[in-house]
Structures are given as structure tokens and as C-alpha cells.
Amino acid sequence: MAMKIDPDECISCGACEPECPTNSIKPTLLAYAIDAATCTECAGEYKKPQCVTLCPIDDCITLLST
């Protein structure tokens, strides 16, 4: 699985991008986005995805549903 950022909730603060251990978070024209192909949910590195931990907006970053 992977994480996703809700572009309607993202305030483009940039807190998540430098902390992503897989460099999966990149800015877009509207907000930040997570590359699902490279996101590992920080498995094996952290107990909780770092982007979720650092994001100042509740429920902005959630698990990508298939």
C-alpha cells in the first residue's frame, strides 16, 4: 500500500517532503503528492508514516485505497 495526500486539504507547507525516507513526496501545482510506486508507508523504518506524523493538517494524508 501507499499513502496519499488530499489536495483539497494540503496547505503546501512542505513539512513532509524532506522527511520522506523514499523521496516519494513531490510538490505539484496544487499541493504535494505521493508517488504510490515508491511509497512504503515507512515500513521497517518507523512505526507510523513520517508524513502523517509531521503533517499539521489532520486527515490530510491517508492510506491509498485500491
N, C-alpha and C positions, 0 to 999 in steps of 0.2 A: 504494500500500500504506500501511499504518499500523502503529504499534507497539501492543502490548497488555501489560498488567500482569497477572501471575498473582496472583490474590487470595490464594492459599494461601502464596505466598512473600513478598508485600508486608508490611513491618513498619510501614507508615503513618508513616514518618519525615518525609515531606513535602519531601524534598530536590529532587524532580523538579518539583513544581508551579510554583514561581516562575521556574524556568529555561526552561520550555517557551515557545518563541517564538510559538506559535499559541494559547496558553492552552487547550490540548486536555486537560490533566490536571486532574481534579477529585476531591475526596475523596468516598467513598461510605460507607455504614455499616460495611462490612467492610475496605475498603482503598481505594487510589487507583485510578482508572480513566481510560483514554484514549479520547477521542471519535474514533473512526475516520474520521468525516466531515470532521474538521478537521485531523487529524494529517498532517504532510507528511514525517515522518522527518527533519526539519530540513534537507531538501534545499535546496541553494542557500545555506544559511546556515552549516552546519557539516559537517565530513567524516563525523561519526558523530552519531546522535541524542543530544541532550544528556541526555535521561532515562536512557539506557543508561550514558552516561559518569558520571553523578552517583550512580546507584543503588548503595548499599553491598552489595546482595544480588546475587550472580552469577546470571544467567539468570532474574531476576525479570521483566525487561522484554524481550520478544522481538518478532519480526516477526509481525504478524497473518496467519495462514494463511487462505486462502479456501476 
